[in-house]
Amino acid sequence: MSKKFTAIITKEEKWYVARCVELGVVSQGESMEKARDNLKEAVELYIESFGTEDLPESMGEVTLCPLEVAA
């Protein structure tokens, strides 16, 4: 069985930080691909630890866009 989740990857200085939106799991890597791979492993470990009951579903299509506000 496989589950779909939403990952957001941001570049923070030298590292890429990957976050699973639904589970709150975070990982990092020196490249976007490594951050994604590390996040996948972290999510798998999360599921191994907490089980598959009550796992949230993917939020579906996600659109990201820049947002500028007056500060």
N, C-alpha and C positions, 0 to 999 in steps of 0.2 A: 504494500500500500504506500502511496506517496501523497504528500500534502503540499499545497502551494502556499507560500508566504510572500510578503512584500519586503524587499531589501532596498535600503537607501545607502548609497556609498558617497561619502564626502572626502575631500582631500583636506587634511589638517596638517600644515607644515610638511614634513617629509613622509607622513603616513597617510594611508587611506583608511578611513573608519567606516565599517559596514554595520548597519543596524537592521534587525528584523523588527519591523513595525508592530506586528501582532503580538510577539512574545517578549519584546524588550531585551532581546539578546544582542550583545555588541561584540565585535571582534575588529581586528585591524590587520594590515599587511603593507608591505613596501610597494605593492602595485595594486591596481584595481582588481585584477584577477586573483591575486593572493588573498586580498581582503575578502572577496566573495567566497573563495574556497575555505578560508578560515571560519567565516560566518556559517557556511553550510555545515562544517564539522561541529561548531559550537551549538547550532540548532539541533543537530542529531544527538549530541550529548544531553542537551536540555530534554529532549523527548525521551531519551533513554532513562533519565533520572526521574522525570515527572509523569511519564506515560502519555498515552494518546487521548485519554478521556478529557473532555472539555477543552480541546485545543480550538482556538478561534480559527475561523476560515479566513482565507485571503480577502483583502478588501477589494479585489478585482482590479480594474484599470486605475492606474495612478498617474496623474499629470503633475509634473513639477514645473514651476516657472519662477523667475525672479520677482521679488516684491520689494519695492522701494517705498519707504515711508519717511515723512518729515521727522527729524529728531532734534 
